[in-house]
Amino acid sequence: MMLYPSIDLLLEQVDSKYSLVILSSKRAHELDLGAQPMIDQEQFVSVKNVGRALEEIAAGDVVIDPHPELKRELIKRQEEEQKALKRREHQELEARIQLDNKI
């Protein structure tokens, strides 16, 4: 049974239970993957990442992005840039191979 943070405290930070579940899940996954905690390790009450995510939400450190469409656009641009970089690297490698074959 979870005593801290209380659902009332959490719903002061997030407008719905559904949004709270999604936000805490995403943050817990980030913590699982090694993200830096936003609260000092000694201040956490919970030892599990889901509880820690909820504590960060209650503290106001983790919030829902007010402009998710901008974030999606940024991610899309970064992916396109990575693809273009890989294409250029591939083309340069092919050019070097062709040059080596001519020598």
ZIJONOR-V820053 format. One record per residue. N is the residue number from 0. RES is the residue in three letters. OMEGA is omega in whole degrees, 0 to 359 (999 if undefined). Layout:
N;RES;OMEGA, N;RES;OMEGA
This chain:
0;MET;183, 1;MET;179, 2;LEU;181, 3;TYR;351, 4;PRO;182, 5;SER;180, 6;ILE;179, 7;ASP;178, 8;LEU;180, 9;LEU;181, 10;LEU;171, 11;GLU;182, 12;GLN;184, 13;VAL;189, 14;ASP;179, 15;SER;178, 16;LYS;179, 17;TYR;179, 18;SER;179, 19;LEU;179, 20;VAL;181, 21;ILE;182, 22;LEU;181, 23;SER;178, 24;SER;179, 25;LYS;181, 26;ARG;178, 27;ALA;177, 28;HIS;177, 29;GLU;179, 30;LEU;177, 31;ASP;182, 32;LEU;175, 33;GLY;178, 34;ALA;180, 35;GLN;177, 36;PRO;180, 37;MET;177, 38;ILE;177, 39;ASP;182, 40;GLN;183, 41;GLU;183, 42;GLN;180, 43;PHE;174, 44;VAL;183, 45;SER;175, 46;VAL;181, 47;LYS;185, 48;ASN;177, 49;VAL;177, 50;GLY;179, 51;ARG;177, 52;ALA;179, 53;LEU;177, 54;GLU;178, 55;GLU;177, 56;ILE;180, 57;ALA;180, 58;ALA;180, 59;GLY;181, 60;ASP;179, 61;VAL;181, 62;VAL;176, 63;ILE;180, 64;ASP;181, 65;PRO;181, 66;HIS;183, 67;PRO;180, 68;GLU;177, 69;LEU;178, 70;LYS;178, 71;ARG;180, 72;GLU;178, 73;LEU;179, 74;ILE;179, 75;LYS;179, 76;ARG;179, 77;GLN;178, 78;GLU;178, 79;GLU;178, 80;GLU;178, 81;GLN;178, 82;LYS;179, 83;ALA;178, 84;LEU;178, 85;LYS;177, 86;ARG;179, 87;ARG;178, 88;GLU;179, 89;HIS;180, 90;GLN;178, 91;GLU;179, 92;LEU;178, 93;GLU;179, 94;ALA;178, 95;ARG;179, 96;ILE;179, 97;GLN;179, 98;LEU;178, 99;ASP;180, 100;ASN;180, 101;LYS;183, 102;ILE;999
